[in-house]
Amino acid sequence: MHIHVTANHGEAKFWLEPEITLAVNHGLSAHEVRELQHVVEEQRDDIIQYWHDHFGND
């Protein structure tokens, strides 16, 4: 499972499982990626739950 995070000047893709890792970064600074990863880590459980609510548990 992964998510895409977009900004005006770039995009990052993070894998959520088995652990949170950066998959792709286009245009974001290392500092921005670290901040985004921190937010994803804090919200991981909610993100996964929202994903299951939207797409189903399959």
PDB file as gemmi writes it, atoms N, CA and C in Angstrom:
CRYST1    1.000    1.000    1.000  90.00  90.00  90.00 P 1                      
ATOM      1  N   MET A   1       0.859  -1.166   0.000  1.00  0.00           N  
ATOM      2  CA  MET A   1       0.000   0.000   0.000  1.00  0.00           C  
ATOM      3  C   MET A   1       0.904   1.227   0.000  1.00  0.00           C  
ATOM      4  N   HIS A   2       0.517   2.229  -0.769  1.00  0.00           N  
ATOM      5  CA  HIS A   2       1.302   3.455  -0.832  1.00  0.00           C  
ATOM      6  C   HIS A   2       0.385   4.661  -0.959  1.00  0.00           C  
ATOM      7  N   ILE A   3       0.972   5.840  -0.724  1.00  0.00           N  
ATOM      8  CA  ILE A   3       0.242   7.091  -0.918  1.00  0.00           C  
ATOM      9  C   ILE A   3       1.128   8.052  -1.706  1.00  0.00           C  
ATOM     10  N   HIS A   4       0.469   8.987  -2.374  1.00  0.00           N  
ATOM     11  CA  HIS A   4       1.151  10.071  -3.069  1.00  0.00           C  
ATOM     12  C   HIS A   4       0.826  11.360  -2.323  1.00  0.00           C  
ATOM     13  N   VAL A   5       1.855  12.165  -2.125  1.00  0.00           N  
ATOM     14  CA  VAL A   5       1.698  13.470  -1.498  1.00  0.00           C  
ATOM     15  C   VAL A   5       2.135  14.497  -2.523  1.00  0.00           C  
ATOM     16  N   THR A   6       1.247  15.405  -2.857  1.00  0.00           N  
ATOM     17  CA  THR A   6       1.574  16.403  -3.877  1.00  0.00           C  
ATOM     18  C   THR A   6       1.641  17.798  -3.281  1.00  0.00           C  
ATOM     19  N   ALA A   7       2.483  18.625  -3.888  1.00  0.00           N  
ATOM     20  CA  ALA A   7       2.616  20.032  -3.532  1.00  0.00           C  
ATOM     21  C   ALA A   7       2.672  20.810  -4.839  1.00  0.00           C  
ATOM     22  N   ASN A   8       2.692  22.118  -4.748  1.00  0.00           N  
ATOM     23  CA  ASN A   8       2.723  22.955  -5.954  1.00  0.00           C  
ATOM     24  C   ASN A   8       3.934  22.661  -6.814  1.00  0.00           C  
ATOM     25  N   HIS A   9       5.028  22.296  -6.211  1.00  0.00           N  
ATOM     26  CA  HIS A   9       6.289  22.158  -6.929  1.00  0.00           C  
ATOM     27  C   HIS A   9       6.861  20.739  -6.909  1.00  0.00           C  
ATOM     28  N   GLY A  10       6.073  19.749  -6.476  1.00  0.00           N  
ATOM     29  CA  GLY A  10       6.607  18.396  -6.473  1.00  0.00           C  
ATOM     30  C   GLY A  10       5.645  17.366  -5.937  1.00  0.00           C  
ATOM     31  N   GLU A  11       6.141  16.141  -5.874  1.00  0.00           N  
ATOM     32  CA  GLU A  11       5.331  15.006  -5.414  1.00  0.00           C  
ATOM     33  C   GLU A  11       6.254  13.958  -4.808  1.00  0.00           C  
ATOM     34  N   ALA A  12       5.749  13.282  -3.792  1.00  0.00           N  
ATOM     35  CA  ALA A  12       6.469  12.167  -3.194  1.00  0.00           C  
ATOM     36  C   ALA A  12       5.512  10.985  -3.068  1.00  0.00           C  
ATOM     37  N   LYS A  13       6.071   9.803  -3.175  1.00  0.00           N  
ATOM     38  CA  LYS A  13       5.308   8.565  -2.991  1.00  0.00           C  
ATOM     39  C   LYS A  13       5.944   7.828  -1.819  1.00  0.00           C  
ATOM     40  N   PHE A  14       5.109   7.425  -0.861  1.00  0.00           N  
ATOM     41  CA  PHE A  14       5.573   6.689   0.311  1.00  0.00           C  
ATOM     42  C   PHE A  14       4.901   5.326   0.370  1.00  0.00           C  
ATOM     43  N   TRP A  15       5.695   4.281   0.585  1.00  0.00           N  
ATOM     44  CA  TRP A  15       5.146   2.969   0.902  1.00  0.00           C  
ATOM     45  C   TRP A  15       4.740   3.002   2.363  1.00  0.00           C  
ATOM     46  N   LEU A  16       3.595   2.412   2.700  1.00  0.00           N  
ATOM     47  CA  LEU A  16       3.109   2.360   4.078  1.00  0.00           C  
ATOM     48  C   LEU A  16       3.386   1.017   4.735  1.00  0.00           C  
ATOM     49  N   GLU A  17       3.577   0.006   3.930  1.00  0.00           N  
ATOM     50  CA  GLU A  17       3.785  -1.344   4.454  1.00  0.00           C  
ATOM     51  C   GLU A  17       4.919  -2.002   3.691  1.00  0.00           C  
ATOM     52  N   PRO A  18       5.748  -2.789   4.288  1.00  0.00           N  
ATOM     53  CA  PRO A  18       5.697  -3.208   5.689  1.00  0.00           C  
ATOM     54  C   PRO A  18       6.152  -2.105   6.640  1.00  0.00           C  
ATOM     55  N   GLU A  19       6.906  -1.124   6.124  1.00  0.00           N  
ATOM     56  CA  GLU A  19       7.247   0.044   6.928  1.00  0.00           C  
ATOM     57  C   GLU A  19       7.200   1.267   6.018  1.00  0.00           C  
ATOM     58  N   ILE A  20       7.145   2.438   6.603  1.00  0.00           N  
ATOM     59  CA  ILE A  20       7.050   3.661   5.822  1.00  0.00           C  
ATOM     60  C   ILE A  20       8.410   3.964   5.216  1.00  0.00           C  
ATOM     61  N   THR A  21       8.435   4.013   3.884  1.00  0.00           N  
ATOM     62  CA  THR A  21       9.662   4.341   3.164  1.00  0.00           C  
ATOM     63  C   THR A  21       9.323   5.215   1.967  1.00  0.00           C  
ATOM     64  N   LEU A  22      10.262   6.072   1.625  1.00  0.00           N  
ATOM     65  CA  LEU A  22      10.099   6.921   0.451  1.00  0.00           C  
ATOM     66  C   LEU A  22      10.350   6.089  -0.791  1.00  0.00           C  
ATOM     67  N   ALA A  23       9.416   6.100  -1.708  1.00  0.00           N  
ATOM     68  CA  ALA A  23       9.561   5.361  -2.959  1.00  0.00           C  
ATOM     69  C   ALA A  23      10.046   6.272  -4.079  1.00  0.00           C  
ATOM     70  N   VAL A  24       9.463   7.477  -4.171  1.00  0.00           N  
ATOM     71  CA  VAL A  24       9.777   8.402  -5.256  1.00  0.00           C  
ATOM     72  C   VAL A  24       9.678   9.828  -4.725  1.00  0.00           C  
ATOM     73  N   ASN A  25      10.567  10.677  -5.186  1.00  0.00           N  
ATOM     74  CA  ASN A  25      10.505  12.096  -4.881  1.00  0.00           C  
ATOM     75  C   ASN A  25      10.767  12.874  -6.168  1.00  0.00           C  
ATOM     76  N   HIS A  26       9.835  13.734  -6.516  1.00  0.00           N  
ATOM     77  CA  HIS A  26       9.996  14.599  -7.685  1.00  0.00           C  
ATOM     78  C   HIS A  26       9.852  16.050  -7.244  1.00  0.00           C  
ATOM     79  N   GLY A  27      10.976  16.742  -7.094  1.00  0.00           N  
ATOM     80  CA  GLY A  27      10.939  18.180  -6.883  1.00  0.00           C  
ATOM     81  C   GLY A  27      10.879  18.681  -5.463  1.00  0.00           C  
ATOM     82  N   LEU A  28      10.791  17.803  -4.475  1.00  0.00           N  
ATOM     83  CA  LEU A  28      10.731  18.248  -3.082  1.00  0.00           C  
ATOM     84  C   LEU A  28      12.120  18.203  -2.461  1.00  0.00           C  
ATOM     85  N   SER A  29      12.397  19.149  -1.579  1.00  0.00           N  
ATOM     86  CA  SER A  29      13.698  19.180  -0.914  1.00  0.00           C  
ATOM     87  C   SER A  29      13.776  18.059   0.123  1.00  0.00           C  
ATOM     88  N   ALA A  30      14.995  17.744   0.534  1.00  0.00           N  
ATOM     89  CA  ALA A  30      15.189  16.717   1.562  1.00  0.00           C  
ATOM     90  C   ALA A  30      14.454  17.105   2.847  1.00  0.00           C  
ATOM     91  N   HIS A  31      14.469  18.382   3.178  1.00  0.00           N  
ATOM     92  CA  HIS A  31      13.766  18.859   4.370  1.00  0.00           C  
ATOM     93  C   HIS A  31      12.255  18.629   4.246  1.00  0.00           C  
ATOM     94  N   GLU A  32      11.696  18.950   3.092  1.00  0.00           N  
ATOM     95  CA  GLU A  32      10.259  18.738   2.874  1.00  0.00           C  
ATOM     96  C   GLU A  32       9.908  17.257   2.948  1.00  0.00           C  
ATOM     97  N   VAL A  33      10.734  16.406   2.384  1.00  0.00           N  
ATOM     98  CA  VAL A  33      10.481  14.965   2.425  1.00  0.00           C  
ATOM     99  C   VAL A  33      10.514  14.467   3.877  1.00  0.00           C  
ATOM    100  N   ARG A  34      11.481  14.933   4.655  1.00  0.00           N  
ATOM    101  CA  ARG A  34      11.541  14.529   6.071  1.00  0.00           C  
ATOM    102  C   ARG A  34      10.289  14.968   6.816  1.00  0.00           C  
ATOM    103  N   GLU A  35       9.838  16.194   6.576  1.00  0.00           N  
ATOM    104  CA  GLU A  35       8.619  16.681   7.230  1.00  0.00           C  
ATOM    105  C   GLU A  35       7.407  15.851   6.814  1.00  0.00           C  
ATOM    106  N   LEU A  36       7.293  15.561   5.522  1.00  0.00           N  
ATOM    107  CA  LEU A  36       6.173  14.750   5.043  1.00  0.00           C  
ATOM    108  C   LEU A  36       6.218  13.346   5.627  1.00  0.00           C  
ATOM    109  N   GLN A  37       7.401  12.753   5.674  1.00  0.00           N  
ATOM    110  CA  GLN A  37       7.505  11.412   6.222  1.00  0.00           C  
ATOM    111  C   GLN A  37       7.092  11.400   7.688  1.00  0.00           C  
ATOM    112  N   HIS A  38       7.457  12.430   8.418  1.00  0.00           N  
ATOM    113  CA  HIS A  38       7.050  12.522   9.821  1.00  0.00           C  
ATOM    114  C   HIS A  38       5.524  12.565   9.945  1.00  0.00           C  
ATOM    115  N   VAL A  39       4.875  13.346   9.102  1.00  0.00           N  
ATOM    116  CA  VAL A  39       3.403  13.429   9.120  1.00  0.00           C  
ATOM    117  C   VAL A  39       2.798  12.067   8.763  1.00  0.00           C  
ATOM    118  N   VAL A  40       3.336  11.429   7.739  1.00  0.00           N  
ATOM    119  CA  VAL A  40       2.821  10.111   7.341  1.00  0.00           C  
ATOM    120  C   VAL A  40       2.999   9.109   8.484  1.00  0.00           C  
ATOM    121  N   GLU A  41       4.139   9.152   9.153  1.00  0.00           N  
ATOM    122  CA  GLU A  41       4.360   8.241  10.281  1.00  0.00           C  
ATOM    123  C   GLU A  41       3.338   8.478  11.386  1.00  0.00           C  
ATOM    124  N   GLU A  42       3.074   9.756  11.698  1.00  0.00           N  
ATOM    125  CA  GLU A  42       2.101  10.082  12.744  1.00  0.00           C  
ATOM    126  C   GLU A  42       0.681   9.668  12.365  1.00  0.00           C  
ATOM    127  N   GLN A  43       0.347   9.723  11.070  1.00  0.00           N  
ATOM    128  CA  GLN A  43      -1.019   9.483  10.611  1.00  0.00           C  
ATOM    129  C   GLN A  43      -1.207   8.123   9.941  1.00  0.00           C  
ATOM    130  N   ARG A  44      -0.194   7.279   9.979  1.00  0.00           N  
ATOM    131  CA  ARG A  44      -0.212   6.011   9.244  1.00  0.00           C  
ATOM    132  C   ARG A  44      -1.476   5.196   9.487  1.00  0.00           C  
ATOM    133  N   ASP A  45      -1.833   4.985  10.744  1.00  0.00           N  
ATOM    134  CA  ASP A  45      -3.007   4.157  11.053  1.00  0.00           C  
ATOM    135  C   ASP A  45      -4.279   4.755  10.475  1.00  0.00           C  
ATOM    136  N   ASP A  46      -4.436   6.077  10.585  1.00  0.00           N  
ATOM    137  CA  ASP A  46      -5.616   6.739  10.024  1.00  0.00           C  
ATOM    138  C   ASP A  46      -5.631   6.642   8.507  1.00  0.00           C  
ATOM    139  N   ILE A  47      -4.470   6.831   7.877  1.00  0.00           N  
ATOM    140  CA  ILE A  47      -4.393   6.743   6.419  1.00  0.00           C  
ATOM    141  C   ILE A  47      -4.814   5.358   5.949  1.00  0.00           C  
ATOM    142  N   ILE A  48      -4.302   4.326   6.614  1.00  0.00           N  
ATOM    143  CA  ILE A  48      -4.658   2.949   6.245  1.00  0.00           C  
ATOM    144  C   ILE A  48      -6.145   2.699   6.450  1.00  0.00           C  
ATOM    145  N   GLN A  49      -6.696   3.197   7.541  1.00  0.00           N  
ATOM    146  CA  GLN A  49      -8.124   3.005   7.799  1.00  0.00           C  
ATOM    147  C   GLN A  49      -8.963   3.708   6.739  1.00  0.00           C  
ATOM    148  N   TYR A  50      -8.603   4.945   6.385  1.00  0.00           N  
ATOM    149  CA  TYR A  50      -9.335   5.670   5.342  1.00  0.00           C  
ATOM    150  C   TYR A  50      -9.245   4.931   4.004  1.00  0.00           C  
ATOM    151  N   TRP A  51      -8.079   4.369   3.717  1.00  0.00           N  
ATOM    152  CA  TRP A  51      -7.906   3.617   2.477  1.00  0.00           C  
ATOM    153  C   TRP A  51      -8.867   2.431   2.453  1.00  0.00           C  
ATOM    154  N   HIS A  52      -8.914   1.678   3.552  1.00  0.00           N  
ATOM    155  CA  HIS A  52      -9.817   0.525   3.632  1.00  0.00           C  
ATOM    156  C   HIS A  52     -11.296   0.951   3.559  1.00  0.00           C  
ATOM    157  N   ASP A  53     -11.616   2.068   4.214  1.00  0.00           N  
ATOM    158  CA  ASP A  53     -12.999   2.566   4.149  1.00  0.00           C  
ATOM    159  C   ASP A  53     -13.380   2.936   2.726  1.00  0.00           C  
ATOM    160  N   HIS A  54     -12.453   3.495   1.978  1.00  0.00           N  
ATOM    161  CA  HIS A  54     -12.746   3.955   0.624  1.00  0.00           C  
ATOM    162  C   HIS A  54     -12.725   2.808  -0.399  1.00  0.00           C  
ATOM    163  N   PHE A  55     -11.690   1.951  -0.327  1.00  0.00           N  
ATOM    164  CA  PHE A  55     -11.500   0.918  -1.342  1.00  0.00           C  
ATOM    165  C   PHE A  55     -11.972  -0.468  -0.908  1.00  0.00           C  
ATOM    166  N   GLY A  56     -12.282  -0.628   0.346  1.00  0.00           N  
ATOM    167  CA  GLY A  56     -12.657  -1.941   0.864  1.00  0.00           C  
ATOM    168  C   GLY A  56     -11.455  -2.638   1.473  1.00  0.00           C  
ATOM    169  N   ASN A  57     -11.686  -3.737   2.123  1.00  0.00           N  
ATOM    170  CA  ASN A  57     -10.621  -4.419   2.861  1.00  0.00           C  
ATOM    171  C   ASN A  57      -9.881  -5.441   2.027  1.00  0.00           C  
ATOM    172  N   ASP A  58     -10.127  -5.519   0.744  1.00  0.00           N  
ATOM    173  CA  ASP A  58      -9.465  -6.532  -0.079  1.00  0.00           C  
ATOM    174  C   ASP A  58      -8.014  -6.228  -0.283  1.00  0.00           C  
TER     175      ASP A  58                                                      
END                                                                             
